[in-house]
Amino acid sequence: MIIGIHKNRIIDIRYFNPILQKITLEQLKDAGIPDKEYDHMNLDQHFVVYHMGKYKLRMVFPKPTADVPSPNLISVSLVDINYAS
């Protein structure tokens, strides 16, 4: 687990878990329609976001490819919407 802190305030909690990393992009989307989905502009990562009040749940996957259209989850982040983009 990684905790991001800015000005003595927790803004991001990232969780890496082998059990959760078995979840595929397709399985996640079948479980619920995301509020937002986008590719990171500098990393080969694909973000799937669900809004949860003053937080957003951001699921991080490798970018889908023709060879791997439904990659496995990398990590889960709970992000303060007042700080993060």
VMD Tcl script that builds the backbone (N, CA, C; Angstrom):
set m [mol new atoms 255]
animate dup $m
set s [atomselect $m all]
$s set {name element resname resid chain x y z} {
  {N N MET 1 A 0.847 -1.162 0.000}
  {CA C MET 1 A 0.000 0.000 0.000}
  {C C MET 1 A 0.897 1.230 0.000}
  {N N ILE 2 A 0.481 2.227 -0.752}
  {CA C ILE 2 A 1.189 3.500 -0.819}
  {C C ILE 2 A 0.191 4.595 -0.435}
  {N N ILE 3 A 0.620 5.513 0.417}
  {CA C ILE 3 A -0.234 6.615 0.836}
  {C C ILE 3 A 0.397 7.918 0.367}
  {N N GLY 4 A -0.376 8.705 -0.400}
  {CA C GLY 4 A 0.088 10.008 -0.854}
  {C C GLY 4 A -0.388 11.086 0.104}
  {N N ILE 5 A 0.536 11.945 0.532}
  {CA C ILE 5 A 0.215 13.009 1.479}
  {C C ILE 5 A 0.654 14.342 0.888}
  {N N HIS 6 A -0.215 15.343 1.027}
  {CA C HIS 6 A 0.100 16.698 0.578}
  {C C HIS 6 A -0.364 17.668 1.653}
  {N N LYS 7 A 0.546 18.473 2.168}
  {CA C LYS 7 A 0.237 19.447 3.229}
  {C C LYS 7 A -0.472 18.780 4.414}
  {N N ASN 8 A 0.119 17.682 4.891}
  {CA C ASN 8 A -0.383 16.933 6.059}
  {C C ASN 8 A -1.785 16.354 5.848}
  {N N ARG 9 A -2.159 16.123 4.613}
  {CA C ARG 9 A -3.481 15.579 4.311}
  {C C ARG 9 A -3.335 14.385 3.370}
  {N N ILE 10 A -4.016 13.286 3.673}
  {CA C ILE 10 A -3.984 12.124 2.790}
  {C C ILE 10 A -4.808 12.441 1.550}
  {N N ILE 11 A -4.180 12.296 0.386}
  {CA C ILE 11 A -4.876 12.610 -0.865}
  {C C ILE 11 A -5.050 11.390 -1.761}
  {N N ASP 12 A -4.300 10.330 -1.480}
  {CA C ASP 12 A -4.325 9.172 -2.361}
  {C C ASP 12 A -3.868 7.943 -1.582}
  {N N ILE 13 A -4.631 6.869 -1.685}
  {CA C ILE 13 A -4.237 5.590 -1.107}
  {C C ILE 13 A -4.237 4.577 -2.250}
  {N N ARG 14 A -3.072 3.978 -2.519}
  {CA C ARG 14 A -2.950 2.992 -3.593}
  {C C ARG 14 A -2.721 1.618 -2.990}
  {N N TYR 15 A -3.416 0.661 -3.561}
  {CA C TYR 15 A -3.374 -0.690 -3.011}
  {C C TYR 15 A -3.040 -1.672 -4.120}
  {N N PHE 16 A -2.024 -2.478 -3.891}
  {CA C PHE 16 A -1.592 -3.518 -4.825}
  {C C PHE 16 A -1.840 -4.856 -4.131}
  {N N ASN 17 A -2.669 -5.701 -4.707}
  {CA C ASN 17 A -3.013 -6.966 -4.066}
  {C C ASN 17 A -3.099 -8.053 -5.130}
  {N N PRO 18 A -2.373 -9.152 -4.971}
  {CA C PRO 18 A -2.390 -10.226 -5.971}
  {C C PRO 18 A -3.789 -10.787 -6.234}
  {N N ILE 19 A -4.635 -10.805 -5.233}
  {CA C ILE 19 A -6.003 -11.314 -5.441}
  {C C ILE 19 A -6.780 -10.364 -6.339}
  {N N LEU 20 A -6.685 -9.061 -6.060}
  {CA C LEU 20 A -7.380 -8.075 -6.895}
  {C C LEU 20 A -6.792 -8.016 -8.304}
  {N N GLN 21 A -5.514 -8.323 -8.434}
  {CA C GLN 21 A -4.857 -8.257 -9.739}
  {C C GLN 21 A -5.326 -9.364 -10.688}
  {N N LYS 22 A -6.179 -10.245 -10.220}
  {CA C LYS 22 A -6.779 -11.256 -11.092}
  {C C LYS 22 A -7.978 -10.699 -11.856}
  {N N ILE 23 A -8.473 -9.529 -11.443}
  {CA C ILE 23 A -9.619 -8.906 -12.094}
  {C C ILE 23 A -9.189 -8.354 -13.447}
  {N N THR 24 A -9.981 -8.650 -14.474}
  {CA C THR 24 A -9.684 -8.123 -15.806}
  {C C THR 24 A -10.511 -6.866 -16.057}
  {N N LEU 25 A -10.102 -6.109 -17.040}
  {CA C LEU 25 A -10.818 -4.898 -17.428}
  {C C LEU 25 A -12.261 -5.228 -17.809}
  {N N GLU 26 A -12.445 -6.283 -18.547}
  {CA C GLU 26 A -13.792 -6.684 -18.969}
  {C C GLU 26 A -14.659 -7.059 -17.759}
  {N N GLN 27 A -14.108 -7.796 -16.813}
  {CA C GLN 27 A -14.864 -8.176 -15.616}
  {C C GLN 27 A -15.293 -6.943 -14.821}
  {N N LEU 28 A -14.396 -5.981 -14.691}
  {CA C LEU 28 A -14.718 -4.771 -13.944}
  {C C LEU 28 A -15.862 -4.014 -14.614}
  {N N LYS 29 A -15.775 -3.834 -15.918}
  {CA C LYS 29 A -16.828 -3.097 -16.626}
  {C C LYS 29 A -18.156 -3.848 -16.628}
  {N N ASP 30 A -18.097 -5.178 -16.616}
  {CA C ASP 30 A -19.328 -5.968 -16.513}
  {C C ASP 30 A -19.995 -5.774 -15.153}
  {N N ALA 31 A -19.194 -5.497 -14.126}
  {CA C ALA 31 A -19.717 -5.322 -12.763}
  {C C ALA 31 A -20.371 -3.951 -12.570}
  {N N GLY 32 A -19.969 -2.965 -13.344}
  {CA C GLY 32 A -20.543 -1.627 -13.212}
  {C C GLY 32 A -19.949 -0.653 -14.208}
  {N N ILE 33 A -20.796 0.180 -14.767}
  {CA C ILE 33 A -20.354 1.150 -15.769}
  {C C ILE 33 A -19.539 2.244 -15.080}
  {N N PRO 34 A -18.327 2.495 -15.561}
  {CA C PRO 34 A -17.496 3.528 -14.927}
  {C C PRO 34 A -18.018 4.937 -15.234}
  {N N ASP 35 A -17.663 5.869 -14.356}
  {CA C ASP 35 A -18.001 7.274 -14.579}
  {C C ASP 35 A -17.059 7.912 -15.592}
  {N N LYS 36 A -15.842 7.385 -15.670}
  {CA C LYS 36 A -14.843 7.937 -16.579}
  {C C LYS 36 A -13.838 6.842 -16.905}
  {N N GLU 37 A -13.286 6.937 -18.108}
  {CA C GLU 37 A -12.284 5.975 -18.555}
  {C C GLU 37 A -11.306 6.715 -19.456}
  {N N TYR 38 A -10.005 6.545 -19.227}
  {CA C TYR 38 A -9.037 7.254 -20.061}
  {C C TYR 38 A -7.663 6.596 -19.977}
  {N N ASP 39 A -6.837 6.891 -20.978}
  {CA C ASP 39 A -5.450 6.431 -21.000}
  {C C ASP 39 A -4.566 7.528 -20.432}
  {N N HIS 40 A -3.564 7.131 -19.662}
  {CA C HIS 40 A -2.575 8.089 -19.153}
  {C C HIS 40 A -1.753 8.585 -20.332}
  {N N MET 41 A -1.491 9.866 -20.382}
  {CA C MET 41 A -0.805 10.423 -21.546}
  {C C MET 41 A 0.672 10.050 -21.630}
  {N N ASN 42 A 1.317 9.725 -20.504}
  {CA C ASN 42 A 2.751 9.426 -20.525}
  {C C ASN 42 A 3.095 7.984 -20.177}
  {N N LEU 43 A 2.159 7.269 -19.600}
  {CA C LEU 43 A 2.409 5.880 -19.199}
  {C C LEU 43 A 1.521 4.954 -20.015}
  {N N ASP 44 A 1.912 3.713 -20.109}
  {CA C ASP 44 A 1.075 2.725 -20.797}
  {C C ASP 44 A 0.030 2.183 -19.825}
  {N N GLN 45 A -0.790 3.101 -19.294}
  {CA C GLN 45 A -1.807 2.706 -18.327}
  {C C GLN 45 A -3.176 3.227 -18.750}
  {N N HIS 46 A -4.182 2.466 -18.358}
  {CA C HIS 46 A -5.577 2.793 -18.650}
  {C C HIS 46 A -6.309 2.921 -17.320}
  {N N PHE 47 A -6.979 4.043 -17.096}
  {CA C PHE 47 A -7.674 4.299 -15.831}
  {C C PHE 47 A -9.173 4.131 -16.005}
  {N N VAL 48 A -9.790 3.466 -15.062}
  {CA C VAL 48 A -11.243 3.312 -14.997}
  {C C VAL 48 A -11.657 3.923 -13.662}
  {N N VAL 49 A -12.561 4.914 -13.705}
  {CA C VAL 49 A -12.867 5.707 -12.516}
  {C C VAL 49 A -14.346 5.605 -12.153}
  {N N TYR 50 A -14.572 5.448 -10.858}
  {CA C TYR 50 A -15.923 5.450 -10.286}
  {C C TYR 50 A -15.960 6.537 -9.217}
  {N N HIS 51 A -16.941 7.437 -9.284}
  {CA C HIS 51 A -17.059 8.512 -8.306}
  {C C HIS 51 A -17.769 8.002 -7.059}
  {N N MET 52 A -17.240 8.397 -5.906}
  {CA C MET 52 A -17.776 7.966 -4.611}
  {C C MET 52 A -17.788 9.161 -3.660}
  {N N GLY 53 A -18.766 10.047 -3.816}
  {CA C GLY 53 A -18.825 11.226 -2.958}
  {C C GLY 53 A -17.631 12.121 -3.179}
  {N N LYS 54 A -16.892 12.435 -2.100}
  {CA C LYS 54 A -15.737 13.317 -2.248}
  {C C LYS 54 A -14.461 12.575 -2.632}
  {N N TYR 55 A -14.606 11.316 -3.010}
  {CA C TYR 55 A -13.477 10.504 -3.469}
  {C C TYR 55 A -13.807 9.881 -4.810}
  {N N LYS 56 A -12.767 9.450 -5.479}
  {CA C LYS 56 A -12.977 8.632 -6.669}
  {C C LYS 56 A -12.151 7.359 -6.513}
  {N N LEU 57 A -12.727 6.285 -6.967}
  {CA C LEU 57 A -12.066 4.992 -6.966}
  {C C LEU 57 A -11.478 4.825 -8.358}
  {N N ARG 58 A -10.149 4.796 -8.429}
  {CA C ARG 58 A -9.471 4.711 -9.726}
  {C C ARG 58 A -8.801 3.351 -9.837}
  {N N MET 59 A -9.222 2.594 -10.823}
  {CA C MET 59 A -8.665 1.276 -11.095}
  {C C MET 59 A -7.657 1.440 -12.235}
  {N N VAL 60 A -6.444 0.928 -12.027}
  {CA C VAL 60 A -5.360 1.122 -12.989}
  {C C VAL 60 A -5.032 -0.214 -13.665}
  {N N PHE 61 A -5.059 -0.179 -14.990}
  {CA C PHE 61 A -4.756 -1.341 -15.825}
  {C C PHE 61 A -3.663 -0.977 -16.821}
  {N N PRO 62 A -2.963 -1.976 -17.380}
  {CA C PRO 62 A -2.142 -1.692 -18.550}
  {C C PRO 62 A -3.075 -1.269 -19.686}
  {N N LYS 63 A -2.562 -0.478 -20.626}
  {CA C LYS 63 A -3.389 -0.105 -21.777}
  {C C LYS 63 A -3.783 -1.368 -22.532}
  {N N PRO 64 A -5.056 -1.498 -22.899}
  {CA C PRO 64 A -5.470 -2.647 -23.711}
  {C C PRO 64 A -4.769 -2.622 -25.071}
  {N N THR 65 A -4.502 -3.793 -25.591}
  {CA C THR 65 A -3.873 -3.932 -26.914}
  {C C THR 65 A -4.661 -4.952 -27.725}
  {N N ALA 66 A -4.314 -5.095 -28.981}
  {CA C ALA 66 A -4.960 -6.112 -29.811}
  {C C ALA 66 A -4.684 -7.510 -29.259}
  {N N ASP 67 A -3.476 -7.721 -28.732}
  {CA C ASP 67 A -3.111 -9.025 -28.172}
  {C C ASP 67 A -3.747 -9.274 -26.805}
  {N N VAL 68 A -3.899 -8.205 -26.011}
  {CA C VAL 68 A -4.484 -8.317 -24.667}
  {C C VAL 68 A -5.564 -7.234 -24.522}
  {N N PRO 69 A -6.759 -7.502 -25.050}
  {CA C PRO 69 A -7.816 -6.491 -25.017}
  {C C PRO 69 A -8.430 -6.268 -23.632}
  {N N SER 70 A -8.237 -7.225 -22.723}
  {CA C SER 70 A -8.791 -7.111 -21.371}
  {C C SER 70 A -7.701 -7.458 -20.352}
  {N N PRO 71 A -6.765 -6.525 -20.128}
  {CA C PRO 71 A -5.645 -6.800 -19.217}
  {C C PRO 71 A -6.095 -6.900 -17.753}
  {N N ASN 72 A -5.197 -7.430 -16.948}
  {CA C ASN 72 A -5.461 -7.562 -15.508}
  {C C ASN 72 A -5.128 -6.275 -14.767}
  {N N LEU 73 A -5.843 -6.058 -13.687}
  {CA C LEU 73 A -5.685 -4.892 -12.828}
  {C C LEU 73 A -4.259 -4.777 -12.291}
  {N N ILE 74 A -3.736 -3.554 -12.236}
  {CA C ILE 74 A -2.430 -3.288 -11.618}
  {C C ILE 74 A -2.639 -2.880 -10.165}
  {N N SER 75 A -3.487 -1.852 -9.962}
  {CA C SER 75 A -3.703 -1.329 -8.613}
  {C C SER 75 A -5.047 -0.620 -8.525}
  {N N VAL 76 A -5.425 -0.336 -7.288}
  {CA C VAL 76 A -6.644 0.402 -6.980}
  {C C VAL 76 A -6.234 1.629 -6.182}
  {N N SER 77 A -6.799 2.788 -6.512}
  {CA C SER 77 A -6.508 4.014 -5.771}
  {C C SER 77 A -7.802 4.656 -5.297}
  {N N LEU 78 A -7.779 5.144 -4.080}
  {CA C LEU 78 A -8.854 5.971 -3.562}
  {C C LEU 78 A -8.277 7.380 -3.500}
  {N N VAL 79 A -8.866 8.293 -4.284}
  {CA C VAL 79 A -8.273 9.607 -4.495}
  {C C VAL 79 A -9.237 10.706 -4.049}
  {N N ASP 80 A -8.715 11.703 -3.342}
  {CA C ASP 80 A -9.483 12.877 -2.936}
  {C C ASP 80 A -9.777 13.717 -4.180}
  {N N ILE 81 A -11.048 13.921 -4.524}
  {CA C ILE 81 A -11.377 14.657 -5.753}
  {C C ILE 81 A -11.023 16.138 -5.656}
  {N N ASN 82 A -10.845 16.659 -4.459}
  {CA C ASN 82 A -10.484 18.062 -4.304}
  {C C ASN 82 A -9.014 18.321 -4.582}
  {N N TYR 83 A -8.233 17.261 -4.705}
  {CA C TYR 83 A -6.813 17.428 -4.989}
  {C C TYR 83 A -6.436 16.901 -6.365}
  {N N ALA 84 A -6.950 15.724 -6.712}
  {CA C ALA 84 A -6.495 15.031 -7.921}
  {C C ALA 84 A -7.275 15.450 -9.148}
  {N N SER 85 A -6.629 15.294 -10.289}
  {CA C SER 85 A -7.290 15.572 -11.563}
  {C C SER 85 A -8.033 14.359 -12.048}
}
mol reanalyze $m
mol bondsrecalc $m
mol representation Tube
mol addrep $m
